[in-house]
Amino acid sequence: MRRALLIGINDYPKNPLKGCENDALRMQSVLEIHENGNPNFDCKLLLSSKKSVTRSEVRKNIKKLFNHEKGTTLLYFSGHGATTVAGTYLVTQDAKPEDVGVSLMEIVAIANNSKADEVIIILDCCYAGDAGNTIDLNERKVILREGVSILAAASADQYSYEKNDGGIFTNIIYDALKGSAADVRGKITLSGIYYTADVFLNAWSQRPVFKSHVSHMISLRNCTPKISLKILRKLPVYFDGDTTGMTLSENYLKSKTPLATIMKHLQKYQDNGLLAPIEASTLHEAALHNKSCSLTALGCYYKSLVKQNRL
């Protein structure tokens, strides 16, 4: 079982925001189902336009979310973040100078004590990178139990920015979950999402933070594979034993032949970085001139997975 709590707060009494509810709704649309329409996360929304998102409401729902015996739980927050001498907080609508919201330290403590197999916390707010940090004799440490991961929009001393009625960070995550972070098999992992955000975000203004203590990386969403498993599993057939290369000929270009089918598969491999022609710019050119093609390091990796029955 998978479930997600998605919180979006626009309507703050002071310093209202514009895109946080839209952020939560977009995350719901991409997390509820896989690309093929199969169900994924059971999502619950907390939106400031629907009801008051107070400290007690957020705390109650986070505890209920993480009170989960099995499966994967995901917390997403889009709103204000605040840092004080007592720590960093998710700011709620009933924030007061002396009590601004729910502390990240408390949220991580609840996550660490959850019995859920996997706990994922995604925060699009200022100072979110402080989540999981603790100060021990002036040395900053991160304490996460196995199975807990945090993806934050900005470091512990940075702002998280909005643009075009949505968070810049959430927009990247949304596109990543739509497929831009998918691997060859169509799997989207949290580390893949972080890599996408890391590449997109400016080194000066907003840096994403990823903290994780896991023994395996789960897929958050499945998209259409770039190469079908049926074709991927042909790698050890086409490149038998320790072989990584293949000599082509014009016979591979003849239509409606077994070699033509192999050529189509080789083209799929090349299009996705698993194969490269040798002494030719394209596979077609290599075939015309009896040149070779060879598996790349990525191609050898997937071949090894197939041989080990891991795909």
Buried (B, 14 or more C-beta within 10 A) or exposed (E): EBBBBBBBBBBBEEEEBEBBBBBBBBBBEBBBBBBEEEEBBEBBBBBBEEEEBBBEBBBEBBBEBBEBEEEBBBBBBBBBBBBEEEBBBBBBBBBEEEEBBBBBBBBBEBBBEBEBBBBBBBBBBBBBBBBBBBEEEEEEEBBBEEBBBBBBBBBBEBBBBBEEBBBBBBBBBBBBBBBBBBBBBBBBBBBBBBBBBBEBBEEEEBBBBBBBBBEEBBBBBBBEBBBBEEBBBBBBEBBEEEEBEBEBBEEBBEEEEEBEEBBEBBBBBBEBEBBBBEEBEEBBEBBBEEBBBBBBEBBBEBBEBBEEEEB
